[in-house]
């Protein structure tokens, strides 16, 4: 089998309310790989809020796509290594990692379709029903918006809900968490996300005000590059640390794991160099006794969690318009059942490219 063509596109997709209060749109870099024997693979990277998506698309189109034309798509590991070593002066983080991710996801889609297996079974299945947590809680939400969104996810049966704590005053953040916790009651556990917004001392002050809420985790406390800062926060607060959406390789996760600075690993399949590297990160985390809870993209991240013994949760965020994909896997009783379709099981809606192409 040979790759004959790769069609790419940049899509601008509007977000539903209430997320639109914070981010009115996201961008999607799409790659569709065609082969001479029929199977086609769909890959994509979600660029949250759209920043840098044009650069991701350009790097994919001009540097990585030429490396795959004429190759056998079933040699996924070899092609991942080839792409990772294109332009050794460009680290496969940020823009380059998003681009590589889209192509790696498409290659694995072809591999699954060729084997007539969903990916989690191709990789060695553990579970076909994946627990999901509701996620959102953006800074621009009112208290009523927060509570309504949290209750929406509780209505799907989700036993967890994550919200942002972005206000400069720690007491304001604690008050917002308290209001949501009161509305949800004891049946739903909460997490909070700092989004790299504080320093070590600021996180100590903030976490102290949140200890009473029995939070599952405290996410991205400091800048993603500050590994020692992560370790300082992990030692200083009484809430477990989650991180990884802005760490792109197993070597970056190793920095956190070796410092015992991480209790939940959160690679993003659209940022962490695709399924291939995300699976390596998950297995590395298992060595350290750390669960993996992928960031966003629940519709395909379910395969990663379903294939790994240390898979825990997927992040269920209602970000996509209803006519972007043909179908999204449903969340019922707090679980998302992995579709029994070959590959990752996702397909763009027939009119999505025409409607959303940037």
C-alpha angles and dihedrals in degrees: 000000000000134000107244102177144355118209115199134189141175113224128194110207126187118228125231123243134301091026088056088070087070104023118018093189146008130202129231124204106206130196123185115190120204125198137198092242098053110257114120127197129213120207131169143169121213110220103200112228088358099263111154096000092129090056091049091052093047094050092048093048099043105032112020103032094060089054091062105042110111094013127121105256093209091069089079097155093049093047092048089055091047093052093043089055096047107113100006088198089065113072112220094245130106113355096011093047093051089052095048090047094059092053095044090051089052092049091052089048088058091046091053093046091049090052091042089232135117109248098249089059092045088055094044114279126240102166138002097198114065124196112235133200125210113242137192126074096152123194094250092057118108117228088260091052091050094050094045092052093046091050091048090059091043085056088061087056096255111161093199136051129188126203137177125255102199104139113114090228110076091205092059090052091049090050092053091049090049092052093052093044091052091050094048097045127203096314095075124058120207139220129193131214123210093182093214090301105135142048125236096273092044091053092050090054093045097046092050089063092050102048093095092064096066092230118198091220147348110225134215097343098176139015111307091238094056102089094163089049089055090052092048092052093045090055094043104050134057097224121087117252124238124189146138111105088109096041112091109187142037089252092060091049089048088060090057096041095048089053091050085236097133133065099169122033116215112185116171113224090213093053106028095071095275135284092320097062094034090059090050090050090050093052091046089052089052090060087060094044092249122143120229120231108172120222116248125315091090092171092072101016087071088077092059094049090043092055101047127072090217092050109127120163142353123218110246108202121164097226107133129082112241094248098052096085130028090236139351123211110255128238112225127169088356093301133105113210112216109238114247092233128123115263118003091324099231127125132176117247108260091247098039097097093050094045102042105028107129 
